[in-house]
Each structure stands twice: as structure tokens, then as C-alpha cells.
Amino acid sequence: MRYIGNKTRLVPFILDVVGDVQPDAGVACDPFAGTASVSRALKDRGWTVRSGDLLAFSYALQVAHVELDRTPRFPAALIGDAEGRAARWLSYTRLLAYLTGLPPRHGFISENYSPAGRAGARHGRMYFTPDNAGAIDAAREQIAAWSEEERLDPARSQFLIATLVEAADRVANTTGVYASFVKSWQPNAKRQLELRPLKPTSRHNGGRPSSAYLGKAEELVASVGTVDLLYLDPPYNERQYPAYYHVPEVIAAGWSTPPELRGKTGLIPDEALRSDWCRRDRCEAALRTLIDRSDARHILLSYNDEGLLEAEVIAAVFREAGDEDSYRRADVEYRRYRSDGDGPSRTYLRDRVQEQLHYVRRR
Ligand SMILES: C[S@@+](CC[C@H](N)C(=O)[O-])C[C@H]1O[C@@H](n2cnc3c(N)ncnc32)[C@H](O)[C@@H]1O
């Protein structure tokens, strides 16, 4: 999915630096995993990964791509049709076809994020067409029912949720982020919701299992103990992620306790999801705390030259925390993230920004 700060394009650069500081794969912690692009790449290189993030849809993606080592099969009894009764197991693709074919439901997404619902219509919210909203509701409520009845284990449930989040994102009537919706249906939004199979990253022979975590980075780094590599990719500006991705967050978290939405775009309550990294007065302390709590041989931090923390401040914190002479910074220039909605009239002072990778070896 398109994601602010997604490192997919920078993965080769990050892996090069990782390969320089520790050629043999070990244990890595990626506590700001987002789409799990870096966790996935590390696992693919043979690393055991402990990933984490504050957001529920990131957790689902981490389970799908990092925690699971292969595509799971599903109990045939879930769908209980003739084919299901004959066999014990059901393939993922067969289950996706079943979920796609469910009759639409008028659930939380239809009610709030599409014109089919009263709240959605009152605010003119057009995140999904009524058909797609009904299909998302049907699939999500079915996954929730299977989980509540304990017919689906947590990892399989997250795997299906991740599949649904990705599918919903492809038909969302946005320009890339959910901070606003477009006021006419875009071509992608008019397409029918399609659940496309995801592919977990295989574990290397003899490798240890990787794991996903839902919660604060500070908690994860403290709980994982000693690791070889701590890869940090925190937010670098004041944009709090839940305000830009509240709709996938609702789809992932579900609505067994329906969130109270606010504002034109139906934002979710986000006090618990707000990040100190997005606060100028708190981000330096957040960096110090995190490094303090971690026990990592190598620390890498992805940051940006337009970020709240000055490069010199990061360098000073790193030098204090590790072997002073080992501190290095590698920079790479890349094109600024633009959403489709920026249009040609949206001007930025600079079209290119610099991604920085700060490194220090712990003493
Ligand atoms: C720059 S993005 C990470 C992008 C990721 N590397 C990728 O390639 O998709 C920052 C992430 O940090 C998460 N985040 C912000 N504050 C956090 C905190 N205190 N603990 C854990 N995750 C946090 C956000 O939800 C967001 O997904």
C-alpha cells in the first residue's frame, strides 16, 4: 500500500549499509515497521526480525509478511460447503473467493465511510462506493465472527485482515492518504473490491521465527532483549499517522466496540496512538529513551533533512550512546512523496529531499 515514509525504494540502500556493518544475518528489531518493507527485506536476507508499530493495520501487515513463514491453509469447516466437508483444509485463494462472494452487509464502513450510510451521507463521505463498502463490511464481519468463535487463530485472522486492508486501499477514493476523500468517484474506486493473495516472506533454513508486535517502540525494544541491529524509522514531522490512515486502521481494528468518529473525514479517537516523534518538544527525548532502553550492537536511524530533529542533534545522541568513532551518516536523495491530489499547482520549495541514515556501534 502507498504509505508516507514507506522505505521500499530505499531498501537496497539500507541493506547495503546493514551488510557493511554486519555481513552475517542476526536478530534485528524494526519497531516503526509501517508497511513492514524493511522487516520483510531483512527477513528475506536471513535475519530474524522483531517488528512492531503503534497501528493495527501495520500489525496485520507485519504478521502477514514477517511473522508468517508461508501461506497458511485454513480449516475447511469455516465455509462448510460440500467441498469443505470433503476435505479438512481449504486453500487461501478458495477462502478469498468465498469472502469476496459474500452478500454485502451494511456495517460500520458502509454507515460511516460511504454515501450509503446516514453518517456517511450527512458528511458527504466518499471513501468507498456503496458496493465496495458493503463488500468490505461483509468480509471484515465474517473474519471477526470466525475469530470470536475461535474457528480462526490470531495469525490467520491477521493474515486475512491484511489482505482486506490492501484490497480496500486499492479501491479507496483518495489520492493516496485518507486525510481527505475525492468528491467524485475515481476510476480505481469504481472497480470491484478484489482480495488478492499476499505472500509471506519465507524463513531461511535454520533461522529462528520472526515476530510482530502491536504497541509502542519503547516497549518493544525493552522487551526483545539483546539484538544485533536496531533499525529505527520513526515519523520525522508533525503529521500524526492515525489522521492520515484512520480508515485502514478501522478496518484492521474492527468495530466490535465501534469508535466514536469525529469531523468531516470521520477521524478515530487517537490519544493512545499519538506519537512523541511528531512533537518538536518531545522527539529528542523520545530518541534518547529508545536508545537507552535498547540493547543493540548496531543502531541505524532513517531520518530526513526536513525532520524535526537536526542531523547534528542525532549525531550527538548517537556519539554519546555508542562508540564515538563508529558514528557515520550516509545520505541519499530521492523524490518527495507526492499524493495524486497534490496536482501540478501544488508547489514545494524543493522537489528532492535527502534521506539520511545515521549509524553507531554500541560500546
Ligand atoms: C516512517 S513510518 C515507517 C515506515 C516503514 N519503515 C515502511 O517502510 O513502511 C513511521 C511509523 O512509525 C509508527 N509510529 C509512530 N510513533 C510510534 C511509536 N511511538 N511506537 C511505535 N510506532 C510508532 C507510525 O505508525 C508509522 O507506521
PDBQT file of the ligand as one rigid body, heavy atoms in Angstrom, charges set to zero:
ROOT
HETATM    1  C1  LIG A 401       8.158   6.477   8.677  1.00  0.00    +0.000 C 
HETATM    2  S1  LIG A 401       6.900   5.361   9.108  1.00  0.00    +0.000 S 
HETATM    3  C2  LIG A 401       7.690   3.809   8.941  1.00  0.00    +0.000 C 
HETATM    4  C3  LIG A 401       7.682   3.359   7.519  1.00  0.00    +0.000 C 
HETATM    5  C4  LIG A 401       8.183   1.929   7.316  1.00  0.00    +0.000 C 
HETATM    6  N1  LIG A 401       9.609   1.814   7.524  1.00  0.00    +0.000 N 
HETATM    7  C5  LIG A 401       7.817   1.460   5.926  1.00  0.00    +0.000 C 
HETATM    8  O1  LIG A 401       8.698   1.235   5.093  1.00  0.00    +0.000 OA
HETATM    9  O2  LIG A 401       6.617   1.354   5.662  1.00  0.00    +0.000 OA
HETATM   10  C6  LIG A 401       6.781   5.558  10.836  1.00  0.00    +0.000 C 
HETATM   11  C7  LIG A 401       5.884   4.554  11.561  1.00  0.00    +0.000 C 
HETATM   12  O3  LIG A 401       6.069   4.731  12.960  1.00  0.00    +0.000 OA
HETATM   13  C8  LIG A 401       4.846   4.445  13.627  1.00  0.00    +0.000 C 
HETATM   14  N2  LIG A 401       4.973   5.064  14.974  1.00  0.00    +0.000 N 
HETATM   15  C9  LIG A 401       4.959   6.360  15.319  1.00  0.00    +0.000 A 
HETATM   16  N3  LIG A 401       5.231   6.514  16.629  1.00  0.00    +0.000 NA
HETATM   17  C10 LIG A 401       5.433   5.268  17.143  1.00  0.00    +0.000 A 
HETATM   18  C11 LIG A 401       5.766   4.759  18.422  1.00  0.00    +0.000 A 
HETATM   19  N4  LIG A 401       5.959   5.561  19.468  1.00  0.00    +0.000 N 
HETATM   20  N5  LIG A 401       5.916   3.423  18.560  1.00  0.00    +0.000 NA
HETATM   21  C12 LIG A 401       5.712   2.583  17.512  1.00  0.00    +0.000 A 
HETATM   22  N6  LIG A 401       5.402   3.010  16.270  1.00  0.00    +0.000 NA
HETATM   23  C13 LIG A 401       5.262   4.338  16.082  1.00  0.00    +0.000 A 
HETATM   24  C14 LIG A 401       3.792   5.009  12.706  1.00  0.00    +0.000 C 
HETATM   25  O4  LIG A 401       2.553   4.383  12.936  1.00  0.00    +0.000 OA
HETATM   26  C15 LIG A 401       4.391   4.699  11.327  1.00  0.00    +0.000 C 
HETATM   27  O5  LIG A 401       3.888   3.485  10.824  1.00  0.00    +0.000 OA
ENDROOT
TORSDOF 0
